[in-house]
Amino acid sequence: MDTWGVGSYEATAEELAPVAEVAVAALGLKGGERVLDVACGTGNAAVLAQRDGATVTGVDGSRRLLEVARDRIPDAEFVLGDFTALPFEDGQFDAAVSVFGVIFGHPAARAAAEIARAVAPGGLVVVTTWPPRGPMFDAVALMRAAAARTHPPERAGEPLDWGDPAVLESLLAPFGDVEVGEHQLAHQPRTAEEFWDRWERMHPMWIGAREKLEPAGVWPGLRRDAIAALRAGGIEDGATSPYLLARLARA
């Protein structure tokens, strides 16, 4: 199933475009580099890397989103693939970027090793992720807690938290020198109810959650609590969401 192809992730991708700008700028492209966009989605980072003169390849697990990216950048290469087993040679690229994408690869250590493996020594890797703070995170945490209560995982796991700066650094440090910094993403002005409405209609993650939680009767309560969390977090008053940017210089 094309989990991330349902709904309209394009709307979310548009809101995350400023992060792609920061991430690609951190690569310091000069032109002529081979750049890999891991979990490229609709191609936000790929568009910018190509604009900066790079030869771009994108990889994603969603066939539909890859088609969207191909339509945006017809002369780039886009490949269906698994973040934990990238279909590329060692050191095939001069740089790699992943904007809130590779963080969904499991196990985390394998996903980190793969994005690093694909980049040649002396190259750069830039990854962005969400720390466990802010109004958006609070709402997502409520959804995940509801899912865990109604659909307990079959096997207990200990997934590594890419949003913890220490964990993020530890995942990438085996492959070179790592710098982790924090930035802020400004949100478009909307009411808490408008944020929620967009999520449940358009965002693949929330659409999938609704399919599981609505039959269990917990969706209305989650809606109430998530809207309250967004409002309490100041989402209607100009609150921003923090995000981490890790820059790995490949050894």
N, C-alpha and C positions, 0 to 999 in steps of 0.2 A: 504493500500500500504506500502511496506517495503522501506520507504524513504531512510534510511541509508544503505540499502542493495544493492542499485544500484551502478554501477561503480565498483571501486576497492578501497574501503577504506583501504585495507591492506597496500597500498603504503603510505598513510598518517600515519597510525598507526606505521609503521616502523620508520618514521621520528620523531614521538612523543615518541618513546621508551625511550630516555634519561629522559624525564619528569616522566615517570612511575617509573624509577629507583629512582629518587629523592623523589617521593611521597611515595613509599613503604618504603624507608629508613626512612622517617619521622614517620612511624608507630612504629619503633623500635621493630619489632617482635622478640620474643625469641624462638618461636616454640610452636605448640600446640594451637595457637589462632584460633578462628573462624572468618574469614575475609570475608566481603562482598565487591565485586567490582561492584559499581553502574555505569550503562552505560558502561559495560565492553568491548563492541566492540569485537575486535579480541582476547582479553584476555591478553594484555600487563601487566597490574598490577597483574592480577590473576596468571600468570606464575611466577612472581617474589615473590609474597606472598607465593605460594606453595613451591618455592625453599627455602624460609626462614622457612619452617616447619609448615605453617598454613594450616588449612582445609578451602578450598576456595569455595565460592558460587559467581557466577556472574549473574547479571540481565541486560537485554538489551531489547530494543523495536524492534530490527531487528532480524528476524528469521535466515537470511543468516549469519550475523556476529556471532550469537550464534553457528551456526554449525562450523564456522571457529575456534571459541574458544574451542569448544568440541574436535575438531580434535587435537588442540595443547595440551589440558590437559584432556585426556579421563577420568581420575578419579576424576575430579572436578564436581560440580553441576552447571548447567547453566539453567536459568529460563527466560522465556519471561515475561516481566512485565512493568508496568508504573511507572516512577520515582516518581510520585505524589501519588501513592497508592501502595507501595511496598508490595508484597505478602509474608510478613514475620511477625513473632510475635515481640512484643515489646522486646527489649533487647536480640534478638536472637544471636547477634554477639558481639565479643570482639572488633572489629575494622571494619571500612569501609573506602574505598578509592574511589575517582572518578576523573579520569584524563580527564578534559575537557568534561565531560559527563552530570552530574546532572545539570549543568548550562543551559541545553536545556529544563529542566522541567518547565512547566508553570501550575499554578503560581509559581513563584520562592520561595515564603515563604512556600508554601506547600511542594515543593521538598526538601527544607532545613530541614523542620520539619520531613519528612519521613526518610531521611538518618540518622538523629540524633535519631529518635525513634527506629530504628532497632539495635542500639548499646547500650549495657548495661552500666549503670553507672560505671564510672571509665575507660571506654574504650576510644578509639581515633577515630576521623574522620579526614581524609585529603582530601581536595578538591583543584583542580587546575583550574584556569580560566585565560582568557586573559584580560589585561587592554587595554583601548582604545588608544594604542600607537604602533608605529612600522610600518614597511613597509607592513607586512601582513595585519595588521588591516586596514591600509589606503586603500588597494585594496578591502577588504571585505566591508568596509564602502561605497565605490563607488557602489558596487553591490547592497547593501541593499537600497541605495538611489534610484538607478534605478528601483528596484522592487517596492518601495513605490510610485514612480511617475507613473509607468505603471499599477500597480495593487494595488490601495489604499486599506488598510484594511477595511473590512466592519464595524468593530467596533473600535473606538479609544481606545487604551489601554495605560497603564502606566507600562510597564514591568520594573522590577527592574534590574539594571545593575550589574551582578555578577563581572564585571571587575573593579568596583569602590571599593577600599579597605574598605571604610567606609560602603558601602552597604553590602559587603561580610561579614564583621564583624557583622553588625546588623542582618543579616539573621541567623547567627549561634550562636550569643551571648546568646539568650534565653535558650540555652541548655548546657551551660558550659563556660569554659574559652577558649578564642580564641586568637591565634597568627597568624598574616598575614605577610608574607615576600615575597620579589620579587627575582626572579631568571631569568636567560637568557637561551634561547634555541638557539643553534648554528644551522645554516642551511647548508645543503650540497651545495657546490659550483655549481651554475647554472646561466644562463642568466635569465633576467626577462621574456623573451619569453618562456624559458623552464619551469619556474615556472607556467606561465599561461597555457601552453600546458598540463601539468600534471593535473592541476586543472580541466580544461574543459573536459578532457578525463576520469579522474579517480575519482575526489572528488564528493561524493553524493550531497553536498550542491551546488556546482557549476553546476553539471549536471542538478539539479532541476531548478536552476536559468536560465540556458540556455533555457530549455523547455518553460519557461514563457517569457523570454526577447527577444529571437531570432525572434519569430513571430511579436513582436512589433517593430522590426527594430532597436533596441538599442544595440544589442550584439556587433557589430563591434566597436561602439564608446566606449562601456565599456571595450572591449579588449584593445583598444588604451590607454585609461585613466588609466586602472589598471596596464598595463605594465609600463607606465610612472611613476606611483606612486611607484611601486616596485623599479624601477631604481633610482628614486629621493631619496628613503629611504635607498639606499646603499645596496640593497639586493645582488648586484653583487660584492660588495667590502667587504664582511664579516660581514655585519650587522646581529645582532641577534634580536630575538623577546622576549620581556619581558613576563613573566607570573607570576601570583600570586599563592602562596601556603598558604592555610589556614589550621591550625591544631587546631581542637576542642577537648578539654579534657572534656568528658561527665560528667556532674554533677550527 
